[in-house]
C-alpha cells in the first residue's frame, strides 16, 4: 500500500443533510471550533453544498442546504461530493 492510499484511509468525510433551519452550519462551526460556515435563518440559508476541511485533522465536512423530498437535489449532493 502506497503512502497516498494510506493517507486516504485516514480521511473522514461527513455530509450533513437535514431539513432547513435545523442547525447544520452551527454544528459544523462547533465541530471545527471556529466560525467558518455562515449561520442564519432562511429557507435555506445555505444555498449550495460547501466543503469545510479541518486544519488540525483529516476531517472534511460538507454543509448542505436544507432538503425536503427533492430526489434530484439528493442526487446532486452525492454527485458533488464524489466529483
RALINGI-V101292 format. One line per field, one symbol per residue. ss: DSSP state (~ for helix, > for strand, _ for the rest). phi: phi as a letter, one per 30 degrees, with the letter a starting at -180 (. if undefined). psi: psi as a letter, one per 20 degrees, with the letter a starting at -180 (. if undefined). A space follows every 50 residues. Layout:
BEGIN
ss = ???
phi = ???
psi = ???
END
This chain:
BEGIN
ss = __~~~~~~~__>>>>>_______~~~~~~~~~_________________> >>>_____>>>>>_______~~~~~~~~~~~__
phi = .ddddddddcdccbccbaddhcjddddeddddiadccdclclbdddcbdb cbcddcbccbcccbdecbcdddddddeddddcd
psi = prhghghhhipppppoparqlikghggghggijqnhppqrprnqgpirpp pppphhrlppqppqqpqcjohghghhghghhj.
END
